[in-house]
Amino acid sequence: MKIVVLDGERENPGDLSWDAFEKLGELVVYDNTAPEEVEDRIKGFDAVIVNKVKLNESNLKDADTVKYIGVLATGYNVIDIEYAKKRGIVVTNVPAYGTEAVAQFAMALLLEICCHVGFHDRLVHDGTWSESGKWSYWERPLIELKGKTIGIIGMGRIGKTMSKLSKAMGMNVIYHDMIEYPGEEFGTFVTIEDLYENADVISLHCPAFPSTYNMINKDTIAKMKDGVIIINNGRGQLINEEDLAEALNSGKVYAAGLDVAKSEPIEKDNPLLKAKNCYITPHISWAALESRARIMEIAASNLDSFMKGGFQNNVWI
């Protein structure tokens, strides 16, 4: 088995090992691969491993040896699945590798908005607190979460974990999903309209489907409480960024905590970069060492299963 990894640097910047893949065959790892380099780099290989490199008919059509594509992520929208089916190329992904880490990061974004830990730490280190002469000093309002209502959109694994974290903070949890779960373990099921109208915090944990694309926009924001907080470390495509920036600047939305953008890395003219109370991190919710180690383990196991005739995490079978 000849295996090529096209963009391994984000999965493994040097703190993990590719040993699990090396045990499965002859391995070549590229840190990054530009679109124009893909066609040449996959020729002669049986298995192609990618994270964000796009594979489609234009770069796969002459790679007649490729029979397996492994995605080092849960989302596999970078792969032309219909063409892969047509060619009989098996495509696998890595589900549920970072549930706890992603939910933890969503809560971290919310807590930073409410507590401003990083901001006040800087005030201590730059001498502002010392110069103030005050034994207790703050420059931004602090918010207690207990008793607030969080509306979770998407009650999958991450949404469920976010629900548990929110309840531990004393929050009331409402949620909207395609599935209504029995009982109150994860919160109270509501319509999407009710969620917009009643949530103090809205946390997005749903996939980017045509039905969810730009779901946060000027019309849905208008239905929300004044001063709502929006958290998104799911997909940048869920938010109309221009509309959110306008709502932040007007104060309709108090703050937003975002770990994703529609275009990544974020474009320099993105209106959210200059919006009020907008906290943006560079798509790192997934990147805890423990999460990436699970990606490596599961992705290698997927390929091993394929080589033995199995169907582990195949996305189109």
N, C-alpha and C positions, 0 to 999 in steps of 0.2 A: 504494500500500500504506500503510495507516494502522497504526502500530505503537505499542503502549503497554507500558511496563515498569512493573510494579506494585511491585516492591521492589528497586530498584537500588542502594540505599545500601551494602549489604555488599559487593556485587561491585565497586562503584566509589564509594568514599567521597570521591573528588575527585582521586585520583592517576592515573586513567585517562581515556579519552575514549570517548564514545558515537558518534564519527564514523562508524564502520563501519556502524552501524544507520541513522544519519541519511542515509547515501548510498542506502539502500534504500527510503526513503519518508518520510512525515510521522511524526515521532517525538514522543511524550510520555513523560517519565520521572518517576515518583513514587519518592521515597526509600523510603517504606513505605506499605502499604495495609492497613487493618484489615479483618477479614472482612466487616463490614457495608458497607464501601465498594466491594467488588469488583464487584458487579453493575452499579452505576452507572458505574464507571470503564472497564469493558470494552465498554460499548455503543457501537456504531458503529465499532469497530476490527476490522481483519482479522487481526492477529497480536497475541498476548498473550505477553509475556516475563515469567517469574517465577523466583524462586529458592525461597522457602519458602511463598509464598502458595498456599493450597489452591484448586483449581479443580474443581468438581463440577457435577452436574446442577442443583442449587439455584441456583447463581450463573451458570451458562452457558445455562440453558434459554431465556432471553429475549434472549441475545446472538447473534442469528441471523447476524450478519456475521462472527463469529469462525470462521476456518478453519485457524488454525495456533496452536499453543502451543509456545513454546521454553523449556526449563528450563535455567537457568544453573547446572547441577550435573549430576553423574552420576546420582544417585538421582532418581527421578521419582514417588515414592510420594505426593507431594502432588497428583497429577493422577488423577482418576477415568478410568482408561484405558478401561474398558468403555463408559462414556458417550461418551468422545471417539470411539471406534470407531463407535458407533451413529450419531453425528452426522457422521462422516467428517472429524473434526478431526485433522489431522496433529499428532503430538507428537514433539518431538526432545529429546535430551539432549546432554551434553558429556562423553563418556568420556575417560579417560586424560589429563586436563589437568594433574594434580598428583601423578603417581606418585612422583617423586623427592622432592618437598617433604613429602608425607605420610609416606613411609618415613623421611626425615630427621628428622621431628618425633617419630616413634615412638622412634627411637634416642635423640633428645634427652631424652625422658621417662625412658628407661632409664638414660641416663648421669647424669641429675640424681639419680635414686634411688641410684645407685652412688657418685657423686662429691660430691653436695651442693654444687655450685659456688655456686648462689645463696645458700644458707644461710651458707656460710663467707665469701662476699663481704660479707654484711651484718655478720658478726662483725668483719671487718677495719675496715669503715667506722664501726661504732659504738664502736670503741676496745677491744673485748674482747681482740683479739690483743695490742695494745700493753700492756694492763694485765696480761696473763698472764705476761710475762717469759720466755716460751718461744719458741725460734726456729722451732719447728714446732708448730702448734696445730690440733687438730680436736676437735669435740664429737660428731660422728656417725661411725659406722663406715664405712670406705671399702671398696668391693668391686671386685675385679678380674674382668673378664668372661672373660678367656682361659681356656679349658678348661670353661666352663660350657655347659650345653645349653639352647638356646632352641627352644621348640616353637611353630611358626608355624601358625596355623589359618587357612586360606585362602591358596592359592598362586597368586593372580592377579598382576597387574602389580605391585601394591604389595607383596604377600607376597614375590615374587621379588626385588624391590629390597631389602627388609628382610633377606632371606637373604644377599644379597651384602654388605650392611653388617655383618651379624653375623659372617660368615666373616672379613671384614677385621679384626674385633676379636678373632679367634682362637676364636670360639665354635663349638661343634658344633651343627649345625642338623638338627632333625627337623621334619616337617610332616605335616599332615593336610589333605586336600582331596578333592573329588569325583573328581579326576583324579590318577592316579599318573604322574608324569613319568619317562621313562626316564633311567637313569644317576643320578649323584649331584650334578649341577650345582647343584641348588637345595637339596640336603640329602637325608635319608633319609626315605622315605615310611613312616609308621606308622599304626596304627589310632588313633582318637581316645582310646581307653582307654590305650594305650601312651604317647601324648603326655602325657596328664594325669599318669601315674605317673612319667615320667622327665624331664620338663622342669624346669629351674631357673627359667626365664623362659617365660611364655606370652604371645605377642603375637597379638592378634586382628585379622584382615584379611579377614573374610568379610562378606557382605551380611546384612541383617536379614530373614531369611525365617522362616516359621512353624517350620521345623526348627531354626533357630539362636536363636530368641527365648529369652532367659533360659538360654542354654547354660552360662553360668557361674553356678552355684547351689550351695546347700549340699551337694548330693549329689556334684556333679562336683568341688567344692573338696575334699571329703573324700578323693578319690582322688589328689589332688596331693601333691607333696613338702611337708613342713613347711618353711616359709620361702620358698615360691615367690613370684616377682614376676609380677604381671599387668599387661600393657600393652594399652590399648584406645583407639585413635583412629579406629575404624571406625564403629560404631553403638552408641549407648547401650543399645539394646534387647537387645544380646547378653548383658547382665549383670543378674542379680537384685541390685539395689543394696543391699537390706537384708541379704542373705546375705553379700555381699562385705564390707560394713561390719562385720558380726559376726566374719568370719574375720580381718579386719585387727586388730580390737580384741583378739582372742584370741591373735594371733601366728601362726595357721596360715598366713596369707598375710603375708609380710614387708612388702610394699609394693605399691601399685598406682599406675600412671601413666595418667591418663585425660584425654582431650581431648573427650569426649562424655558426655552424660547422657541418660536416658530422656526427660526433659522439659527443653527448652532455651528460654530460659535456665534454669539449674538452680534448682529450688525451694529456698526458704530452709530447709525442714525436711528436706531430703535427708540421710539418715543418713551418707552419705559425707563430708559437710562436717565432721563431728566425729570421723571415724574416724582411727585411728593410721596414720601413714605413707601417707597418701593424697594424691597430687599431682594437682591438677585444673587444667586450663587451659580457657579458654572457647571451644572448638570453633574453633581457629585453624590446625590442621594444613594446611588447604587454602589459606590466605590470603596466601601469599607473593605479592608483586607480579607475579613472573614467571608464577605459576600463574593468577592472576586475568586477566592479559593474554591468556593462552591461552584462558581461558573466553570472553572477549569476542570474540576472533578466531574461534573455532570456532562460537560461538553465532550470530554474524553470518553466517558461511559457511553454516551450516545453513539459515538463512532465505533466503539468496541462492539456495541450491540448490533449495529448495522453490519459490521464485518462478520458477525456470527449469524446473520440472517434475521435479526430482531427488528423491532419497530419502536424503539424507545424515543418518545418525544418527537415523532414524525409529525409534521404540521399539516400534511395533506393526505394522509392515509387514515 
